[in-house]
């Protein structure tokens, strides 16, 4: 069956939804990057009927799962999934009114974080939000023993992976043209981090 399932998504979707309700615009295009199973897209899109939700991923298995969840959701504002490689110089959309990304930067090489932030700055409208969800280190330290163990397991699987330090990501975002707005503490020692595209000169 093409439809993949994530228990973590079921646990975190309502706390994330609360943040999205505060920061997403009333209308426009929400670009979801690394949509994975597609469960977030299928859950969030019907709850923002005045927005168009475009889920993307780089992997064939994920794209098939997103399409399957979309079929079940039957939300008119949920677009078919598109292939997107964050490290590419061109993305499938030239402009977005918001970007959402969950649980990607710690399970990918750091150049994917760089690509995400530079690409977001390229396509976001001035003042538009980038919302990122996942675990982080704060000031170089893990926020919980479970996150430290998770980080070790990630690096054992691939030394290019690992829980990122929030200060380093904020600095990278700032250099790309994204202003850090705030972080929201989430369940299971995760954070939602909100950035805004600074006005272009």
C-alpha positions as CSV (number, residue, x, y, z in Angstrom):
1,X,0.0,0.0,0.0
2,X,1.4,3.4,-1.0
3,X,0.1,5.2,2.1
4,X,2.8,5.4,4.8
5,X,1.9,6.0,8.5
6,X,3.7,8.1,11.1
7,X,2.7,7.8,14.8
8,X,4.8,10.8,15.5
9,X,2.7,12.9,13.1
10,X,-0.5,11.9,14.9
11,X,1.0,13.0,18.2
12,X,2.4,16.3,17.0
13,X,-0.1,17.6,14.4
14,X,-2.4,19.4,16.8
15,X,0.4,21.3,18.6
16,X,1.8,22.3,15.2
17,X,-1.7,23.2,14.0
18,X,-2.0,25.7,16.9
19,X,1.2,27.4,15.7
20,X,0.2,27.4,12.1
21,X,-3.1,29.1,13.0
22,X,-1.2,32.0,14.5
23,X,1.3,32.5,11.7
24,X,-0.2,31.4,8.3
25,X,-1.7,34.1,6.1
26,X,-5.4,34.1,5.3
27,X,-4.9,33.3,1.6
28,X,-2.2,32.2,-0.8
29,X,0.1,29.2,-1.3
30,X,1.6,27.1,1.5
31,X,4.6,25.1,0.3
32,X,5.3,22.0,2.5
33,X,8.9,20.8,2.1
34,X,9.8,17.2,2.8
35,X,6.2,16.3,3.4
36,X,7.2,12.6,4.0
37,X,4.1,10.4,4.6
38,X,1.7,13.2,3.6
39,X,-0.2,12.9,6.8
40,X,0.5,16.5,7.8
41,X,-0.7,17.8,4.5
42,X,-3.9,15.7,4.6
43,X,-4.6,17.0,8.1
44,X,-3.7,20.6,7.8
45,X,-5.1,21.5,4.3
46,X,-8.8,20.9,5.2
47,X,-8.3,23.2,8.2
48,X,-7.1,26.1,6.1
49,X,-9.7,26.1,3.3
50,X,-8.7,29.5,2.0
51,X,-5.1,28.5,1.5
52,X,-3.7,26.2,-1.3
53,X,-1.4,23.5,0.3
54,X,1.3,22.1,-1.9
55,X,3.2,19.1,-0.4
56,X,6.6,18.2,-1.9
57,X,9.3,15.7,-1.3
58,X,12.4,14.4,-3.1
59,X,11.7,10.6,-2.7
60,X,9.5,8.5,-4.9
61,X,8.1,6.5,-1.9
62,X,7.1,9.7,-0.1
63,X,5.5,11.2,-3.2
64,X,3.3,8.0,-3.6
65,X,2.3,8.1,0.0
66,X,1.4,11.8,-0.2
67,X,-0.7,11.2,-3.2
68,X,-2.5,8.3,-1.4
69,X,-3.2,10.5,1.7
70,X,-4.4,13.3,-0.6
71,X,-6.9,11.0,-2.2
72,X,-8.3,10.0,1.2
73,X,-8.4,13.7,2.4
74,X,-10.5,14.9,-0.5
75,X,-9.6,18.4,0.2
76,X,-10.0,20.7,-2.8
77,X,-7.2,23.0,-1.7
78,X,-4.7,20.1,-1.3
79,X,-2.6,20.0,-4.5
80,X,-1.0,16.9,-6.0
81,X,2.5,16.4,-4.6
82,X,5.5,17.8,-6.5
83,X,9.1,16.7,-6.5
84,X,11.4,19.2,-4.8
85,X,15.1,18.9,-4.0
86,X,16.0,21.6,-1.5
87,X,19.6,21.8,-2.8
88,X,18.4,22.5,-6.3
89,X,18.9,26.1,-7.6
90,X,15.3,26.1,-8.9
91,X,12.2,24.9,-7.1
92,X,8.9,23.9,-8.7
93,X,7.3,27.2,-7.5
94,X,8.7,30.7,-7.9
95,X,6.7,32.3,-5.1
96,X,5.1,31.1,-1.9
97,X,3.1,32.8,0.9
98,X,4.3,30.4,3.6
99,X,6.6,27.4,3.9
100,X,6.2,24.5,6.4
101,X,8.9,22.0,7.1
102,X,8.9,19.2,9.7
103,X,11.5,16.7,10.8
104,X,14.0,17.1,7.9
105,X,17.1,19.0,8.9
106,X,18.3,16.4,11.4
107,X,17.9,13.5,9.0
108,X,19.7,15.0,6.1
109,X,23.2,16.5,5.4
110,X,23.7,20.1,6.6
111,X,23.7,21.3,2.9
112,X,20.0,20.4,2.9
113,X,19.5,22.9,5.8
114,X,21.4,25.5,3.8
115,X,19.4,24.7,0.7
116,X,16.1,24.9,2.5
117,X,16.9,28.3,4.0
118,X,18.4,29.9,0.9
119,X,15.5,28.5,-1.2
120,X,12.9,29.7,1.3
121,X,14.4,33.2,1.1
122,X,14.3,33.0,-2.7
123,X,10.6,32.1,-3.0
124,X,8.9,33.6,0.0
125,X,7.0,36.8,-0.3
126,X,8.3,39.7,1.9
127,X,7.1,39.1,5.4
128,X,6.0,35.5,4.7
129,X,6.7,32.9,7.3
130,X,8.9,29.8,7.3
131,X,7.8,27.4,10.1
132,X,10.2,24.6,11.0
133,X,9.5,21.8,13.4
134,X,11.9,19.3,15.0
135,X,14.5,18.8,17.7
136,X,17.3,21.2,18.3
137,X,20.2,21.8,20.6
138,X,20.1,25.2,22.4
139,X,23.4,26.9,23.0
140,X,25.2,23.8,21.9
141,X,23.5,21.6,24.5
142,X,20.8,19.0,24.1
143,X,17.5,19.9,25.7
144,X,16.9,16.4,27.0
145,X,18.7,13.1,27.5
146,X,16.4,11.5,24.9
147,X,17.4,14.1,22.3
148,X,21.1,13.3,23.0
149,X,20.5,9.6,22.5
150,X,18.5,10.4,19.4
151,X,21.4,12.5,18.1
152,X,23.9,9.7,18.7
153,X,21.7,7.2,16.9
154,X,21.3,9.5,13.9
155,X,25.0,10.1,13.6
156,X,25.6,6.3,13.9
157,X,23.4,5.8,10.9
158,X,25.0,8.7,8.9
159,X,27.7,11.0,10.3
160,X,26.3,13.8,8.1
161,X,23.0,13.7,10.1
162,X,22.3,14.9,13.6
163,X,20.3,17.3,15.8
164,X,21.2,20.8,14.8
165,X,22.1,23.7,17.0
166,X,19.4,26.4,16.8
167,X,21.8,29.3,17.0
168,X,23.6,28.0,13.9
169,X,20.4,27.6,12.0
170,X,19.2,31.1,13.0
171,X,22.6,32.5,11.8
172,X,22.3,30.7,8.5
173,X,18.7,31.9,8.1
174,X,19.7,35.5,8.9
175,X,22.4,35.4,6.3
176,X,19.9,34.1,3.7
177,X,17.5,36.9,4.4
178,X,15.1,35.3,7.0
179,X,14.6,37.0,10.3
180,X,14.1,34.8,13.4
181,X,10.7,35.6,15.0
182,X,10.2,33.1,17.8
183,X,10.4,29.5,19.0
184,X,7.5,27.5,20.5
185,X,8.2,24.6,22.8
186,X,6.4,21.5,21.6
187,X,5.8,18.0,23.0
188,X,8.6,15.4,23.1
189,X,11.3,18.0,23.4
190,X,10.8,19.5,19.9
191,X,10.4,23.1,18.8
192,X,8.5,25.0,16.2
193,X,10.7,27.8,15.0
194,X,9.2,30.7,13.0
195,X,11.1,32.9,10.6
196,X,9.9,35.8,8.3
197,X,11.3,36.8,5.0
198,X,12.8,40.2,5.4
199,X,11.7,42.9,3.0
200,X,13.8,43.0,-0.1
201,X,15.7,46.2,-0.8
